[in-house]
Amino acid sequence: MASIIKSPVIIKAAGTKEKIIKEFFGAVNTGNKDVSIAEMKSPDGWLEPGQTPEFDEYTVVINGELHVELKDSVYDLKAGQAILINKGEWVRYSSPNPEGAHYIAVC
């Protein structure tokens, strides 16, 4: 049977500035701990603490630029680009540019 999500749940995010997380599917909005699908909007100058997720994380940038730091490399993703962070890999996201970043995360 189909499930309609009438609206996402806003989740408070860690970081140096307020980032908006709108979770459509996941532990908070649907009780599903197997997947999380969320829209993210981070302002310019936002920086989160580094983390080592226990899941694969797929990120697609819609607008702006997302800065992604790994232990051995750094990426600046622009609109239309995507990245896969593998389970257990250390990562830190930020949006240092004036336009911030608007992206979708699937975990």
Buried (B, 14 or more C-beta within 10 A) or exposed (E): EEEEEEEBBEBEBEBEBEBBBBBBBBBBBBEEEEEBBBBBBBBBBBBBEEBEBEBEBBBBBBBBBBBBBBEEEEEEBEBEBEBEBEEEBEBBBBBBBEEBBBBBBBB
